[in-house]
Amino acid sequence: MENLIPFTSSDLAKITNHRSGEIKFGEKMVTIPKGTDPLSFLKTTDAKYILFGIPEDIGVRANFGRPGAASAWNSAIQSIANIQHNRFCKGYELLVLGQLDVCEDMKAVEHLNFHNVNDRSKLSKLVEKIDKEVSHIIFNIVKSGKIPIIIGGGHNNSYGNIKGTALAKANQSMLLILMPILISGF
C-alpha cells in the first residue's frame, strides 16, 4: 500500500464542522495512527467499513466521458465527516484509510485528447496501472475481514475492486462473493 496517502486524524479534524450538542462522524471515525503499519491496524481495528478514495477520472476520459469524478473523494469525505453520529448511525464503524496517490497520473493526462489514438493508448496504460494498485489495496482490506467503501474514480475502477475481492476470497468456499460498495462519481 505504498501508493496510499493516509488520512490522518488532523485531516479529519479540518473537515469536521463541530456543533454544540451534536456529535459528528468526524469526531468518531477511525484513522490509522501515525507510525502504525496499515495492514496490522486493518486486522485489529473494530471498524467494520474502510473508506478509500480514488481521486481520478482517467478511465472516464479514456471512454469519452466527462471528467469530474476525480473530485468525488474530497466532496464525499467532507459530507460523511459531518453526518450526525448517534445510536443508529455510528461513526466509529468507519475507518478512513486514505486515498490512492494519483497526482502524477492526473498531471500526465491533463493535455491528452481522447480522440487521439496514441493519447487513448496512454490513458489505457494508466488505467491498467491504477487497476493494479486498487486491486492490491482492496485485497488487503477484504483479507482483513473488512468491507471496503470506494469513493471516486470511474467504472473502470470496478475491475481492480472485483479482482482484489476475488483474490482475497479465493480460498474460501463461497457461492457468492460479497462485492464491496463502489461509489462512482458520474
N, C-alpha and C positions, 0 to 999 in steps of 0.2 A: 504494500500500500504506500509505496514511495511517491506516487503522483497524487497524493491526497493532501489538500490544505485543511488541516484540522480546524474545527470550530471550537473556540475557547469559551470559557465562562465570561471573560471580559467582552468577547464578541456578542454574546447573548445579552449581557447587561446593557450594551449600547443600543440594542434594538427593542428592548422591552420598555414599554410605557407604564411606569408604576402609577398606581392609583390607590388612594387611601380606602381601606375597607374591602379591597379586592386583591385576589392573588392571581397572577398571570402565569401562563405556561412557562414563559421565560424565566420565572423565578424558581421553577421546579424541574425543568428539563435537565437532563444529564449531559455533560460533556466529558471527554476523556481528559483526565488531569495531566497537566504538563509533566513531561518526563516519564509518562507511563506508556508501556507498549500497547498500542491499539488492539492487537489481536488478543492479548491476555485479558485486557479490560472488557472486550466484547464477550468473552466467555464467562466472566464473573459478574457482570452487571445485572441488576434486576430489571432493567429496562427491557421491554418486550419488542419495541419497534425501533428501528435505526433509520434516521433521516439522513439522506445522502443526496447531494446536489450535483447536477451535471450542467454547468452553465455554458452550453454550446448549442449552436444550431447549424453545424457543418453539414450533417446529413440532410437537414431540411433544405439547405441551399443546393446541395447536390441533386435533390429530387425536384428542383424547380419550384420549391416552396418559398414562402415569405419568411425572412429572418425575423427573429424576435424571441424565440424560445430560450435564448441564452440568458434572458433577464428573469426567467421564471423562478429560479432558485432564490435570488435576493428578495423578490416580491413575496414569495410564499413563506420563507423563513421569518420575515418580519410579521406577517399576518399570524402565523402559527404561534410565535412567541407572545402574542398579545391576546390569545384566546383565554377565556377565564378558566382557571383551574378550580375544580370543585369535586364533590364526591362522585359525580357521574363521568367526569372527564378529567383524567389525571395527567398532569404534565410530566411527572416522574416516570411514566411508562415510555417516554421518548428519549432516546439518546441522539444528540445531534453530532453525527460523525464528522461532517465537513463536506467539502466539495472537491471534485476532480480538478486538478490543475490543468486547464486547457488554455491558459493565457497565450502561450506561444502559438498554439494551433489556431486560435481565433485571429491572431495578428496575421498569420500566414494566409488566411482566406479572405481578408478584408477586400482585396482588389481582384479576386478571382471572379471570372464570369462563367456562370454555369452553362451558358450557351456555347462556350468554347470547349471542344472535346478534350484538349490537353488539361484545361483547368478542372473539368469534371473528373478526370483521372486523378488529379492531385487531391481533390475533395474526397474521392473514394478511398484513397490510401490513408488519409487522416481518419476517416470513419473506421477503417479496419483497426488502426492503432488504438483509437478510443474504445472500440469494442473489446479489445483485449484487456484494457485497464478496467473497464466496467465489469467484465466477467470475473476478473481476479478479486475485485472488491466485493461483489455480490456473493461469490463463492465463500469468502471468509465470513461474511455476515450470516449467511444461511447455515454454514458449517457450525457456527457458534450457537445455533438454535434460535436465532432471532429472525424477525420479519423486516426486510428492507422496505423503505418507502423512498422511491427515487423521484426527485423533483427536477424538472428541466430536461433539456435535450429534445430530441425528436423521436419518432417511431423507430428510427434506425437503432436507437439505444436498447430497444427491446431484445435484440439478438444477444448482446452481452449479458443482459438481465436473465434471459432464459438459459443461456449456456452456463452462467455461473451457478444458477439454481440447480440445473440438471447435474452438473459435476459434483455439487455438494450433496445431492440426494442420490447419487449413482449407486451407492452400496446399500441403500435401503430398499426393501421390497414394498413398493407403494404402487397402487393402481393409478393414483393421480398425484401429480406434483402440484403443490400449492404454489401458485405464481405470486411473486412479490408484487406489491402495488406499484404500478407505473403511472406517475402523473406527468403527462407530457404537456409542455407548453405548445399551444397552437396546433 
